[in-house]
Amino acid sequence: MKVIFLILLLALGAFALQHNAHDLGVYCEGGYQKGVGKHPRIYYYYDKGVKNCVQFVYFGSGGNKNRHETREKCQKACNVKVGTKVSTA
């Protein structure tokens, strides 16, 4: 019984890790897209090349999901070490 429980627990852990990696792909890949619109705001995207969150201007509509309202949200979503210098696009 303990062996079955352990196997189920390991399988669940592997699934959770795989699911988390998939989410990172959606929200932390693809570069940035400025979008369209008339409401420019500062957002952050995860740049895989520098492994950091980078500031850019988002115009309010469209684009991909690699955009975050704050540097902190970007760092948390994309597992960036806090205190890492942020660049600008």
N, C-alpha and C positions, 0 to 999 in steps of 0.2 A: 504494500500500500504506500509506504514512504517513497519507494522508487517511482511509482506512477505519479505521485504528487510532485516529486522533484523534476521529472520529465516535463510535466505540464507547466510547471513554473519556469523552467528554462525556455520552453517553446513560447510562452507568453512574453518573456523578456526579449527574445529574439524578434518577435513580431513588433514589439514596442520600439525597438531600436530601428528596425526597417521602416516603420511608419514615420518616425521622427526624421530620418534621412530623406524620405519622400517630401515631407513638409518643407524642409530646408531648401529643396530644389525649387519648389514653387515660389517661395518668398525671398530666396537669396541668390537666384541665378538669372541669367538673361541680360545682365547689364541694366542700364536705366533707359527708360523711355519718357521723354518730356511730356507726352500727352498733348491734348489740345484744349483750348478754352481760353478764357480771359481772366483767369484768377490765379496768377503765378504765386507760388508759395515755396518756401524752402522745405525740401524733403531729403531723405537719405536713402541710398541704395547700397547693397553689399557688392563690392568689387572683388571678385575672386583673385584677380591679378595681384592686388596689394593685401588681400585678406583683411579687409577693413571696410567700414562704412564710410561712404563718401557723399558729401553734400551735392545736391543738384536742384534745379528749379523745375517744379512740376506745375503744369498749367491747369490742373483741376479735373480732367476727364480723360478716359482712355489709358493707354499704356499697359504695362504688365504689373504683376504683383510684387515685383522687387522695388517697393517704395515704402518708406516708413516715415511716420510723422515726426519722430524724434530720433536723435542719435542713440539714445538709450534703448528705444524699442528695436531699432535695427541691430544693435549689439546683442540684445537678448535673443531675438529671433534667429540670428545667424551665428551665435556662439562666438562673438568677438570678445577678446579679453578687455575688460574695462580698463581705461587709462591709456589705450592705444591712440596715437595721434590720428585725427580725422583729416582727410584731404578734402579738396573741393573740386568739382567737375567743371 
